[in-house]
Amino acid sequence: MPKQSSARRLDVKSFAEEAGALTGQEPVGEHPRLLAETQGRGAETPVAWSAAAEIRNPLHHTPQVWLKLKAGTTLSLTCQRCLGPVDVPVSVDRLFRFVADEETAAAEDDESEEDVLALSRSFDVLALVEDELLMEMPLAPRHETCPPVHVVVEDEGFEGSSARHENPFAVLGQLKAPKQGE
């Protein structure tokens, strides 16, 4: 019988040996860095995710531990054109290969196409979900077509708003001496 796995403290190797799968859903508010990007908007929006692990090449002298991560949500970001809120769907569908330690992960990550992480007995899947969604966010979120913006330059109730202002150069024109023969 497979043992219960926790998304916050996952023994990745054991999870993969069991061909384990986890799914979950929490609000954006449970992910502080995502919530900071939304400036507090949409804290109740769900972040849905799933993680499945497997051992590849199990008969090899060094079998490979793999984790498939899927996650998605809609973030209320700030449009870089109109500065209003814009809902941006963000999703991840990625494979991760796990290796013995951080040094090996750093060395192999540069050379491999897949993401390489270090094996852990207390791996935080939810932190990985948050990291990956943050990396998928657009650099400059914006609407396809921004909603119209009503800009008021002057307050119509202000008594000086319609007052005629004298051109400061008109005063200089009066100081100018008349030309000869005028």
N, CA, C and O of each residue as an XYZ file, in Angstrom:
728
protein
N       0.848     -1.184      0.000
C       0.000      0.000      0.000
C       0.887      1.239      0.000
O       1.780      1.350      0.840
N       0.659      2.191     -0.942
C       1.490      3.389     -0.985
C       1.260      4.266      0.239
O       0.151      4.367      0.761
N       2.331      4.885      0.670
C       2.199      5.764      1.832
C       1.691      7.135      1.390
O       1.811      7.510      0.224
N       1.131      7.863      2.328
C       0.591      9.188      2.052
C       1.737     10.171      1.790
O       2.704     10.220      2.551
N       1.626     10.943      0.722
C       2.661     11.922      0.378
C       2.147     13.325      0.626
O       0.970     13.609      0.410
N       3.027     14.201      1.080
C       2.689     15.593      1.333
C       3.366     16.469      0.294
O       4.551     16.300      0.004
N       2.609     17.406     -0.266
C       3.163     18.296     -1.285
C       4.226     19.229     -0.711
O       5.082     19.709     -1.455
N       4.193     19.494      0.574
C       5.178     20.387      1.201
C       6.449     19.656      1.633
O       7.495     20.287      1.790
N       6.377     18.351      1.824
C       7.542     17.576      2.275
C       7.535     16.222      1.564
O       7.224     15.190      2.159
N       7.883     16.253      0.289
C       7.805     15.065     -0.547
C       9.161     14.378     -0.655
O      10.154     15.007     -1.020
N       9.198     13.101     -0.342
C      10.388     12.285     -0.581
C      10.304     11.883     -2.051
O       9.597     10.940     -2.405
N      11.025     12.599     -2.895
C      10.885     12.467     -4.347
C      11.204     11.060     -4.832
O      10.471     10.519     -5.660
N      12.273     10.460     -4.340
C      12.666      9.137     -4.811
C      11.616      8.089     -4.451
O      11.231      7.287     -5.302
N      11.157      8.085     -3.227
C      10.115      7.139     -2.809
C       8.833      7.372     -3.584
O       8.161      6.419     -3.980
N       8.496      8.615     -3.802
C       7.302      8.990     -4.556
C       7.394      8.447     -5.986
O       6.412      7.932     -6.520
N       8.578      8.563     -6.604
C       8.777      8.059     -7.964
C       8.759      6.537     -7.992
O       8.221      5.951     -8.931
N       9.333      5.884     -6.989
C       9.327      4.418     -6.931
C       7.911      3.871     -6.855
O       7.641      2.768     -7.331
N       7.006      4.637     -6.258
C       5.602      4.245     -6.162
C       4.797      4.705     -7.375
O       3.597      4.445     -7.464
N       5.475      5.402     -8.328
C       4.782      6.019     -9.472
C       3.647      6.897     -8.940
O       2.513      6.837     -9.416
N       3.985      7.704     -7.951
C       2.997      8.523     -7.256
C       2.473      9.678     -8.076
O       3.111     10.151     -9.017
N       1.297     10.111     -7.691
C       0.673     11.280     -8.315
C      -0.040     12.079     -7.231
O      -0.679     11.518     -6.341
N       0.082     13.371     -7.322
C      -0.591     14.288     -6.399
C      -1.296     15.360     -7.212
O      -0.811     15.763     -8.269
N      -2.420     15.816     -6.731
C      -3.098     16.965     -7.325
C      -3.556     17.854     -6.187
O      -3.735     17.404     -5.056
N      -3.739     19.103     -6.504
C      -4.204     20.017     -5.478
C      -4.671     21.323     -6.069
O      -4.494     21.606     -7.253
N      -5.271     22.101     -5.206
C      -5.733     23.424     -5.598
C      -5.780     24.284     -4.343
O      -6.411     23.923     -3.350
N      -5.110     25.416     -4.404
C      -5.164     26.383     -3.329
C      -5.334     27.771     -3.948
O      -5.030     27.966     -5.125
N      -5.814     28.729     -3.167
C      -5.962     30.088     -3.703
C      -4.603     30.763     -3.906
O      -3.615     30.410     -3.261
N      -4.575     31.726     -4.800
C      -3.356     32.506     -5.051
C      -2.826     33.084     -3.740
O      -1.615     33.222     -3.573
N      -3.714     33.419     -2.817
C      -3.323     33.987     -1.530
C      -2.411     33.085     -0.714
O      -1.724     33.564      0.188
N      -2.390     31.781     -1.014
C      -1.503     30.851     -0.317
C      -0.082     30.882     -0.884
O       0.821     30.248     -0.337
N       0.111     31.607     -1.961
C       1.421     31.735     -2.608
C       1.840     33.206     -2.515
O       1.467     34.001     -3.378
N       2.601     33.579     -1.494
C       2.875     34.999     -1.223
C       3.557     35.754     -2.369
O       3.271     36.932     -2.583
N       4.450     35.097     -3.103
C       5.126     35.809     -4.192
C       4.190     36.037     -5.369
O       4.272     37.081     -6.017
N       3.311     35.101     -5.661
C       2.299     35.318     -6.707
C       1.344     36.431     -6.295
O       0.999     37.296     -7.100
N       0.920     36.401     -5.033
C       0.006     37.425     -4.532
C       0.645     38.808     -4.613
O      -0.036     39.785     -4.922
N       1.937     38.901     -4.340
C       2.635     40.196     -4.436
C       2.606     40.718     -5.869
O       2.474     41.924     -6.083
N       2.726     39.830     -6.848
C       2.697     40.245     -8.256
C       1.326     40.789     -8.652
O       1.222     41.619     -9.555
N       0.278     40.324     -7.977
C      -1.077     40.784     -8.300
C      -1.470     42.000     -7.462
O      -2.577     42.519     -7.607
N      -0.588     42.447     -6.603
C      -0.841     43.571     -5.701
C      -2.076     43.317     -4.842
O      -2.836     44.234     -4.532
N      -2.261     42.043     -4.462
C      -3.362     41.666     -3.580
C      -4.680     41.373     -4.278
O      -5.638     40.959     -3.626
N      -4.754     41.581     -5.599
C      -5.996     41.311     -6.319
C      -6.106     39.806     -6.606
O      -5.102     39.153     -6.890
N      -7.295     39.276     -6.534
C      -7.538     37.886     -6.899
C      -6.954     36.870     -5.941
O      -6.549     35.787     -6.363
N      -6.903     37.197     -4.665
C      -6.315     36.284     -3.675
C      -7.071     34.960     -3.596
O      -6.490     33.951     -3.196
N      -8.352     34.939     -3.967
C      -9.159     33.717     -3.904
C      -9.129     32.920     -5.201
O      -9.699     31.830     -5.260
N      -8.483     33.432     -6.235
C      -8.396     32.711     -7.508
C      -7.636     31.406     -7.295
O      -6.573     31.412     -6.675
N      -8.158     30.287     -7.796
C      -7.488     29.005     -7.551
C      -6.228     28.798     -8.391
O      -6.154     29.211     -9.548
N      -5.253     28.154     -7.783
C      -4.060     27.663     -8.471
C      -4.209     26.141     -8.474
O      -4.101     25.500     -7.428
N      -4.456     25.567     -9.652
C      -4.617     24.114     -9.766
C      -3.297     23.519    -10.240
O      -2.620     24.098    -11.090
N      -2.932     22.368     -9.693
C      -1.661     21.746    -10.047
C      -1.754     20.226     -9.942
O      -2.627     19.680     -9.267
N      -0.833     19.565    -10.627
C      -0.689     18.111    -10.493
C       0.779     17.761    -10.662
O       1.508     18.416    -11.406
N       1.195     16.730     -9.966
C       2.575     16.246    -10.041
C       2.540     14.723    -10.104
O       1.845     14.071     -9.324
N       3.296     14.173    -11.040
C       3.385     12.719    -11.166
C       4.859     12.369    -11.330
O       5.595     13.048    -12.046
N       5.280     11.304    -10.658
C       6.695     10.925    -10.689
C       6.840      9.499    -11.207
O       5.927      8.678    -11.112
N       8.022      9.238    -11.759
C       8.317      7.898    -12.250
C       9.818      7.659    -12.229
O      10.620      8.592    -12.182
N      10.171      6.385    -12.264
C      11.573      5.981    -12.398
C      11.763      5.535    -13.843
O      11.060      4.646    -14.322
N      12.705      6.148    -14.527
C      13.041      5.730    -15.887
C      14.340      4.940    -15.836
O      15.220      5.234    -15.027
N      14.460      3.941    -16.696
C      15.611      3.031    -16.711
C      15.791      2.362    -15.359
O      16.874      2.442    -14.780
N      14.750      1.699    -14.834
C      14.830      1.139    -13.480
C      15.894      0.052    -13.315
O      16.377     -0.167    -12.204
N      16.264     -0.627    -14.394
C      17.250     -1.697    -14.285
C      18.678     -1.202    -14.488
O      19.630     -1.964    -14.317
N      18.829      0.055    -14.848
C      20.152      0.654    -15.045
C      20.822      0.830    -13.683
O      20.141      0.884    -12.659
N      22.158      0.919    -13.668
C      22.843      1.091    -12.373
C      22.530      2.440    -11.737
O      22.654      2.579    -10.520
N      22.128      3.439    -12.522
C      21.662      4.721    -11.968
C      20.308      5.061    -12.598
O      20.252      5.805    -13.577
N      19.225      4.524    -12.048
C      17.900      4.852    -12.592
C      17.604      6.342    -12.417
O      18.095      6.979    -11.485
N      16.805      6.878    -13.317
C      16.509      8.316    -13.298
C      15.148      8.572    -12.658
O      14.170      7.876    -12.929
N      15.117      9.580    -11.812
C      13.878     10.000    -11.158
C      13.352     11.224    -11.914
O      14.060     12.220    -12.069
N      12.106     11.137    -12.379
C      11.479     12.210    -13.143
C      10.184     12.650    -12.460
O       9.480     11.847    -11.847
N       9.893     13.937    -12.581
C       8.652     14.498    -12.057
C       8.022     15.344    -13.149
O       8.671     16.225    -13.714
N       6.753     15.076    -13.447
C       6.001     15.893    -14.408
C       5.101     16.821    -13.608
O       4.296     16.375    -12.789
N       5.247     18.110    -13.853
C       4.482     19.128    -13.129
C       3.584     19.874    -14.099
O       4.032     20.337    -15.148
N       2.315     19.986    -13.739
C       1.364     20.820    -14.471
C       0.733     21.760    -13.458
O       0.385     21.351    -12.350
N       0.588     23.008    -13.840
C      -0.043     23.988    -12.949
C      -0.640     25.105    -13.787
O      -0.188     25.371    -14.900
N      -1.654     25.751    -13.244
C      -2.253     26.867    -13.954
C      -3.117     27.719    -13.057
O      -3.674     27.250    -12.065
N      -3.216     28.977    -13.424
C      -4.067     29.933    -12.724
C      -4.266     31.143    -13.627
O      -3.688     31.218    -14.712
N      -5.073     32.074    -13.182
C      -5.229     33.362    -13.852
C      -4.842     34.428    -12.838
O      -5.414     34.506    -11.751
N      -3.865     35.248    -13.208
C      -3.372     36.288    -12.309
C      -3.894     37.651    -12.743
O      -3.920     37.958    -13.935
N      -4.304     38.459    -11.790
C      -4.740     39.829    -12.059
C      -3.516     40.738    -11.950
O      -3.159     41.195    -10.864
N      -2.883     40.992    -13.093
C      -1.662     41.798    -13.135
C      -1.992     43.228    -13.551
O      -3.154     43.548    -13.800
N      -0.992     44.080    -13.628
C      -1.182     45.468    -14.025
C      -0.775     45.644    -15.477
O       0.358     45.340    -15.852
N      -1.705     46.138    -16.299
C      -1.438     46.377    -17.714
C      -0.380     47.473    -17.842
O      -0.479     48.519    -17.200
N       0.616     47.231    -18.664
C       1.702     48.194    -18.825
C       1.351     49.332    -19.776
O       2.115     50.288    -19.903
N       0.198     49.238    -20.448
C      -0.255     50.343    -21.305
C      -1.147     51.312    -20.532
O      -0.886     52.513    -20.480
N      -2.219     50.756    -19.924
C      -3.213     51.629    -19.285
C      -3.114     51.646    -17.765
O      -3.800     52.428    -17.107
N      -2.263     50.788    -17.200
C      -2.054     50.657    -15.752
C      -3.281     50.158    -14.999
O      -3.355     50.286    -13.777
N      -4.239     49.591    -15.721
C      -5.405     48.974    -15.097
C      -5.160     47.488    -14.900
O      -4.185     46.950    -15.424
N      -6.026     46.815    -14.154
C      -5.857     45.371    -13.964
C      -6.164     44.605    -15.252
O      -7.086     44.958    -15.988
N      -5.392     43.566    -15.512
C      -5.614     42.684    -16.660
C      -5.441     41.246    -16.174
O      -4.453     40.913    -15.519
N      -6.418     40.401    -16.504
C      -6.348     38.993    -16.120
C      -5.504     38.235    -17.131
O      -5.800     38.238    -18.326
N      -4.446     37.583    -16.646
C      -3.507     36.871    -17.505
C      -3.469     35.394    -17.101
O      -3.076     35.067    -15.981
N      -3.879     34.499    -18.014
C      -3.748     33.078    -17.698
C      -2.276     32.667    -17.751
O      -1.551     33.045    -18.671
N      -1.846     31.895    -16.763
C      -0.458     31.441    -16.675
C      -0.490     29.939    -16.423
O      -1.196     29.468    -15.531
N       0.277     29.186    -17.213
C       0.284     27.734    -17.019
C       1.680     27.166    -17.233
O       2.532     27.773    -17.881
N       1.884     25.979    -16.666
C       3.165     25.285    -16.718
C       2.883     23.817    -17.025
O       1.947     23.229    -16.484
N       3.693     23.242    -17.887
C       3.657     21.802    -18.161
C       5.106     21.413    -18.415
O       5.604     21.563    -19.530
N       5.783     20.914    -17.386
C       7.230     20.749    -17.464
C       7.683     19.446    -16.803
O       7.065     18.951    -15.861
N       8.785     18.913    -17.334
C       9.430     17.724    -16.775
C      10.688     18.117    -16.024
O      11.430     19.004    -16.447
N      10.917     17.447    -14.905
C      12.119     17.676    -14.107
C      12.802     16.333    -13.880
O      12.154     15.327    -13.589
N      14.115     16.341    -14.018
C      14.908     15.147    -13.719
C      15.674     15.418    -12.433
O      16.255     16.490    -12.260
N      15.670     14.452    -11.546
C      16.336     14.615    -10.254
C      17.647     13.844    -10.243
O      17.735     12.727    -10.753
N      18.668     14.466     -9.650
C      19.999     13.861     -9.509
C      20.394     13.864     -8.038
O      19.695     14.430     -7.198
N      21.513     13.230     -7.739
C      21.923     12.979     -6.350
C      22.083     14.228     -5.483
O      21.654     14.226     -4.329
N      22.696     15.304     -6.017
C      22.977     16.471     -5.161
C      22.966     17.765     -5.964
O      22.820     17.756     -7.186
N      23.125     18.881     -5.247
C      23.084     20.220     -5.858
C      24.216     20.433     -6.861
O      24.005     21.038     -7.913
N      25.411     19.945     -6.547
C      26.562     20.113     -7.445
C      26.317     19.429     -8.782
O      26.594     19.998     -9.837
N      25.801     18.212     -8.735
C      25.497     17.477     -9.960
C      24.386     18.179    -10.729
O      24.442     18.284    -11.954
N      23.391     18.654    -10.016
C      22.281     19.363    -10.665
C      22.782     20.610    -11.379
O      22.388     20.876    -12.514
N      23.643     21.371    -10.725
C      24.180     22.590    -11.340
C      25.018     22.263    -12.574
O      24.930     22.959    -13.586
N      25.821     21.216    -12.495
C      26.687     20.835    -13.615
C      25.865     20.320    -14.792
O      26.153     20.666    -15.937
N      24.849     19.500    -14.533
C      24.073     18.901    -15.614
C      22.991     19.819    -16.160
O      22.562     19.647    -17.301
N      22.543     20.781    -15.384
C      21.453     21.661    -15.822
C      21.840     22.470    -17.049
O      21.013     22.690    -17.934
N      23.091     22.914    -17.111
C      23.539     23.711    -18.259
C      23.597     22.887    -19.543
O      23.390     23.417    -20.635
N      23.877     21.596    -19.412
C      24.082     20.747    -20.576
C      22.814     20.044    -21.045
O      22.766     19.584    -22.186
N      21.797     19.946    -20.212
C      20.620     19.164    -20.567
C      19.440     20.049    -20.972
O      19.346     21.211    -20.575
N      18.556     19.476    -21.763
C      17.374     20.201    -22.211
C      16.334     20.311    -21.100
O      15.643     21.325    -20.994
N      16.221     19.283    -20.280
C      15.241     19.305    -19.195
C      15.821     20.048    -17.988
O      17.027     20.274    -17.889
N      14.925     20.413    -17.085
C      15.365     21.040    -15.834
C      15.866     19.948    -14.904
O      15.255     18.885    -14.792
N      16.982     20.218    -14.237
C      17.596     19.234    -13.352
C      17.580     19.792    -11.927
O      18.013     20.918    -11.679
N      17.071     18.977    -10.997
C      16.987     19.367     -9.591
C      17.646     18.306     -8.722
O      17.832     17.166     -9.149
N      17.994     18.685     -7.513
C      18.615     17.752     -6.569
C      17.538     16.966     -5.833
O      16.503     17.509     -5.445
N      17.805     15.673     -5.650
C      16.891     14.818     -4.881
C      16.772     15.328     -3.456
O      17.731     15.843     -2.880
N      15.584     15.175     -2.902
C      15.355     15.617     -1.530
C      14.339     14.695     -0.876
O      13.450     14.153     -1.531
N      14.493     14.532      0.429
C      13.509     13.748      1.180
C      12.370     14.639      1.667
O      11.370     14.149      2.192
N      12.529     15.967      1.487
C      11.469     16.895      1.904
C      11.317     18.001      0.859
O      11.442     19.188      1.159
N      11.048     17.579     -0.362
C      10.909     18.504     -1.485
C       9.556     19.214     -1.412
O       8.532     18.581     -1.153
N       9.553     20.535     -1.640
C       8.329     21.336     -1.572
C       7.766     21.537     -2.980
O       8.217     22.417     -3.713
N       6.786     20.724     -3.351
C       6.172     20.804     -4.681
C       5.455     22.138     -4.861
O       5.484     22.706     -5.953
N       4.811     22.648     -3.809
C       4.072     23.907     -3.925
C       5.002     25.093     -4.160
O       4.627     26.037     -4.855
N       6.197     25.064     -3.601
C       7.182     26.119     -3.882
C       7.621     26.027     -5.344
O       7.823     27.052     -5.994
N       7.771     24.804     -5.866
C       8.121     24.624     -7.276
C       7.001     25.142     -8.173
O       7.268     25.784     -9.188
N       5.761     24.870     -7.810
C       4.609     25.387     -8.568
C       4.675     26.906     -8.625
O       4.519     27.500     -9.691
N       4.909     27.537     -7.471
C       4.978     28.997     -7.419
C       6.145     29.521     -8.251
O       5.986     30.485     -9.000
N       7.317     28.896     -8.129
C       8.491     29.313     -8.915
C       8.201     29.257    -10.405
O       8.491     30.204    -11.136
N       7.632     28.153    -10.850
C       7.394     27.955    -12.276
C       6.337     28.917    -12.809
O       6.482     29.427    -13.920
N       5.283     29.176    -12.049
C       4.266     30.135    -12.491
C       4.833     31.551    -12.552
O       4.493     32.319    -13.451
N       5.689     31.893    -11.607
C       6.329     33.211    -11.636
C       7.187     33.374    -12.893
O       7.206     34.441    -13.507
N       7.895     32.304    -13.267
C       8.751     32.388    -14.456
C       7.941     32.437    -15.753
O       8.449     32.889    -16.779
N       6.699     31.982    -15.720
C       5.856     31.999    -16.911
C       5.088     33.310    -17.082
O       4.462     33.530    -18.119
N       5.130     34.166    -16.088
C       4.423     35.442    -16.200
C       5.029     36.293    -17.309
O       6.245     36.277    -17.502
N       4.205     37.031    -18.039
C       4.756     37.917    -19.078
C       5.542     39.067    -18.441
O       5.209     39.530    -17.349
N       6.583     39.518    -19.135
C       7.385     40.631    -18.616
C       6.594     41.931    -18.593
O       6.735     42.736    -17.672
N       5.762     42.133    -19.610
C       4.965     43.362    -19.705
C       3.518     42.976    -20.002
O       3.096     43.013    -21.158
N       2.752     42.607    -18.974
C       1.360     42.220    -19.217
C       0.562     43.395    -19.763
O       0.761     44.540    -19.357
N      -0.349     43.094    -20.695
C      -1.182     44.167    -21.250
C      -2.434     43.574    -21.883
O      -2.470     42.403    -22.260
N      -3.451     44.410    -21.988
C      -4.692     44.037    -22.651
C      -4.438     43.929    -24.156
O      -3.516     44.556    -24.677
N      -5.246     43.144    -24.844
C      -5.209     43.158    -26.313
C      -5.603     44.549    -26.777
O      -4.934     45.147    -27.619
N      -6.694     45.057    -26.221
C      -7.151     46.422    -26.469
C      -7.519     46.995    -25.113
O      -8.422     46.492    -24.444
N      -6.835     48.026    -24.717
C      -7.084     48.606    -23.399
C      -8.457     49.260    -23.357
O      -8.903     49.830    -24.353
N      -9.135     49.182    -22.206
C     -10.421     49.876    -22.072
C     -10.197     51.382    -22.141
O      -9.123     51.869    -21.787
N     -11.214     52.123    -22.598
C     -11.046     53.585    -22.676
C     -10.792     54.180    -21.295
O     -11.370     53.753    -20.295
N      -9.926     55.160    -21.270
C      -9.575     55.822    -20.018
C     -10.101     57.253    -20.076
O      -9.812     57.988    -21.021
N     -10.867     57.641    -19.073
C     -11.399     58.998    -18.995
C     -10.450     59.825    -18.137
O     -10.272     59.552    -16.950
N      -9.849     60.829    -18.744
C      -8.890     61.659    -18.030
C      -9.479     63.058    -17.858
O      -9.922     63.672    -18.828
N      -9.482     63.551    -16.640
C      -9.945     64.900    -16.344
C      -8.717     65.745    -16.063
O      -7.957     65.468    -15.135
N      -8.527     66.791    -16.884
C      -7.356     67.640    -16.730
C      -7.602     68.692    -15.665
O      -6.723     68.969    -14.850
N      -8.786     69.280    -15.664
C      -9.102     70.295    -14.673
C     -10.415     69.948    -14.004
O     -11.287     69.317    -14.603
N     -10.544     70.357    -12.784
C     -11.781     70.174    -12.058
C     -12.739     71.267    -12.493
O     -12.461     72.449    -12.287
N     -13.885     70.885    -13.104
C     -14.831     71.886    -13.618
C     -15.405     72.745    -12.495
O     -15.829     73.873    -12.743
N     -15.425     72.243    -11.298
C     -15.948     72.996    -10.168
C     -14.980     74.053     -9.652
O     -15.362     74.900     -8.845
N     -13.741     74.013    -10.106
C     -12.738     74.971     -9.643
C     -12.960     76.292    -10.360
O     -12.969     76.341    -11.590
N     -13.140     77.371     -9.592
C     -13.496     78.662    -10.195
C     -12.430     79.217    -11.128
O     -12.761     79.967    -12.046
N     -11.199     78.883    -10.931
C     -10.146     79.414    -11.796
C      -9.928     78.576    -13.053
O      -9.069     78.910    -13.869
N     -10.687     77.495    -13.228
C     -10.436     76.601    -14.346
C     -10.741     77.239    -15.691
O     -10.083     76.930    -16.684
N     -11.721     78.117    -15.740
C     -12.057     78.733    -17.020
C     -11.475     80.142    -17.147
O     -11.694     80.798    -18.166
N     -10.753     80.615    -16.158
C     -10.172     81.960    -16.210
C      -9.139     82.035    -17.321
O      -8.381     81.091    -17.545
N      -9.119     83.118    -17.984
C      -8.203     83.348    -19.089
C      -6.843     83.716    -18.505
O      -6.739     84.614    -17.670
N      -5.820     83.028    -18.944
C      -4.477     83.327    -18.474
C      -3.789     84.169    -19.533
O      -3.864     83.870    -20.725
N      -3.115     85.226    -19.088
C      -2.421     86.112    -20.017
C      -1.116     85.464    -20.460
O      -0.398     84.865    -19.660
N      -0.831     85.594    -21.729
C       0.399     85.058    -22.293
C       1.568     85.875    -21.746
O       1.582     87.094    -21.917
N       2.539     85.252    -21.101
C       3.648     86.013    -20.510
C       4.487     86.726    -21.573
O       5.138     87.722    -21.257
N       4.494     86.261    -22.796
C       5.274     86.917    -23.853
C       4.583     88.173    -24.386
O       5.221     89.025    -25.003
N       3.267     88.283    -24.142
C       2.542     89.483    -24.562
C       3.064     90.697    -23.804
O       3.147     91.790    -24.363
N       3.415     90.511    -22.534
C       3.959     91.601    -21.730
C       5.299     92.038    -22.315
O       5.590     93.233    -22.355
N       6.106     91.105    -22.762
C       7.392     91.453    -23.370
C       7.197     92.249    -24.652
O       7.984     93.146    -24.956
N       6.143     91.920    -25.412
C       5.847     92.658    -26.646
C       5.536     94.111    -26.377
O       5.850     94.974    -27.197
N       4.934     94.391    -25.259
C       4.602     95.771    -24.899
C       5.861     96.551    -24.532
O       5.887     97.770    -24.704
N       6.877     95.907    -24.046
C       8.113     96.572    -23.640
C       9.003     96.889    -24.822
O       9.883     97.745    -24.735
N       8.777     96.205    -25.917
C       9.621     96.377    -27.093
C       9.443     97.780    -27.661
O       8.317     98.251    -27.816
N      10.567     98.459    -27.974
C      10.522     99.808    -28.508
C      10.029     99.764    -29.962
O      10.401     98.863    -30.713
N       9.198    100.729    -30.358
C       8.723    100.760    -31.740
C       9.879    100.997    -32.703
O      10.834    101.695    -32.362
N       9.804    100.430    -33.889
C      10.848    100.576    -34.912
C      10.768    101.967    -35.502
O       9.721    102.614    -35.462
N      11.901    102.429    -36.058
C      11.965    103.752    -36.718
C      10.987    103.759    -37.885
O      10.947    102.813    -38.671
N      10.231    104.781    -37.993
C       9.331    104.975    -39.093
C       7.949    104.405    -38.808
O       7.097    104.412    -39.696
N       7.706    103.923    -37.627
C       6.362    103.424    -37.310
C       5.580    104.455    -36.596
O       4.423    104.220    -36.246
